[in-house]
Amino acid sequence: MNNNQETIKQQWQQRTLAQQMGNIGSEVGRALKWKNTNEVRKTNAIERALELFDFTISDPRWIKNRLKEICRSREVVVDYFYGDNEYNSSPQSLEKYFFYYALVARNNK
């Protein structure tokens, strides 16, 4: 991890879980938007979402009570975009899941 990524990670870990997951959801939403029309933009968005997932997973605040859910969320997103969609996810189900985090983050500002 380079210095810039380490700085971003430190700033990321100052956010609440709702803020982190809401922002991940924004990237997932971008990837869904570009899924069938622009492969480069879709790939960039999903790679950014996965990077943010990894920052969230490494946040020590979530190890005890939230790590399993965060890891499963990442697994579902990867399964949808790169796997066989074994979880039977849809764009609507992914957006709905992340929407509530964004809503909580916005309401707690």
C-alpha positions in Angstrom: 0.0 0.0 0.0 1.5 3.3 -1.0 1.4 6.5 1.2 -1.6 7.9 -0.7 -3.6 4.8 -0.1 -2.6 4.7 3.6 -3.8 8.3 4.0 -7.1 7.5 2.3 -7.5 4.4 4.5 -6.9 6.5 7.7 -9.4 9.1 6.6 -11.8 6.4 5.6 -11.6 4.9 9.1 -12.7 8.1 10.6 -16.1 7.7 9.0 -19.1 5.9 10.5 -20.1 2.5 9.3 -23.1 4.0 7.6 -20.9 6.5 5.8 -18.5 3.8 4.7 -21.2 1.5 3.4 -23.2 4.3 1.9 -20.1 5.3 -0.1 -19.4 1.8 -1.1 -23.0 1.6 -2.3 -22.5 4.7 -4.5 -19.7 2.9 -6.3 -21.8 -0.2 -6.6 -24.6 2.0 -8.1 -22.1 3.4 -10.6 -21.0 -0.1 -11.6 -24.7 -1.1 -12.0 -25.3 2.0 -14.2 -22.4 1.1 -16.5 -22.8 -2.7 -16.4 -24.1 -3.1 -19.9 -22.9 0.1 -21.6 -19.3 1.0 -20.6 -17.0 -1.9 -19.4 -14.2 0.5 -18.4 -16.4 2.7 -16.2 -18.1 -0.4 -14.7 -14.7 -2.0 -13.9 -13.4 1.2 -12.4 -16.4 1.6 -10.1 -16.5 -2.0 -8.9 -12.7 -1.9 -8.3 -13.1 1.2 -6.2 -16.0 -0.4 -4.3 -13.9 -3.4 -3.5 -11.0 -1.1 -2.4 -13.4 0.7 -0.1 -14.8 -2.7 1.2 -11.2 -3.7 2.0 -10.6 -0.4 3.9 -13.8 -1.0 5.8 -13.0 -4.7 6.6 -9.6 -3.6 8.0 -11.2 -1.0 10.3 -10.7 -2.4 13.8 -14.0 -0.9 15.0 -16.0 -3.5 13.1 -14.1 -6.7 13.9 -16.2 -7.7 16.9 -19.8 -7.0 15.7 -20.0 -6.1 12.0 -17.1 -7.9 10.2 -19.2 -10.9 9.1 -21.9 -8.7 7.5 -19.3 -6.5 5.8 -17.5 -9.5 4.4 -20.7 -11.1 3.2 -21.8 -7.9 1.5 -18.5 -7.8 -0.3 -18.9 -11.5 -1.3 -22.4 -10.8 -2.7 -21.1 -7.9 -4.8 -18.2 -9.9 -6.1 -20.6 -12.8 -6.9 -23.0 -10.5 -8.8 -20.3 -8.8 -10.9 -17.7 -11.6 -11.3 -19.3 -14.8 -10.2 -22.3 -17.0 -11.1 -24.7 -14.8 -9.0 -25.3 -17.7 -6.6 -27.0 -15.3 -4.2 -29.5 -14.3 -6.9 -28.8 -10.7 -6.4 -30.4 -8.1 -8.7 -29.6 -4.4 -9.3 -32.6 -3.5 -7.2 -31.6 -5.7 -4.2 -28.1 -4.3 -4.2 -29.2 -0.8 -4.4 -31.9 -1.4 -1.7 -29.3 -2.9 0.7 -26.9 0.1 0.4 -29.6 2.7 0.3 -30.4 2.3 4.0 -26.8 2.9 4.9 -26.7 6.1 2.8 -30.0 7.2 4.4 -28.7 6.7 7.9 -25.4 8.5 7.1 -27.3 11.5 5.6 -29.7 11.7 8.5 -26.9 11.7 11.1 -25.0 14.6 9.6 
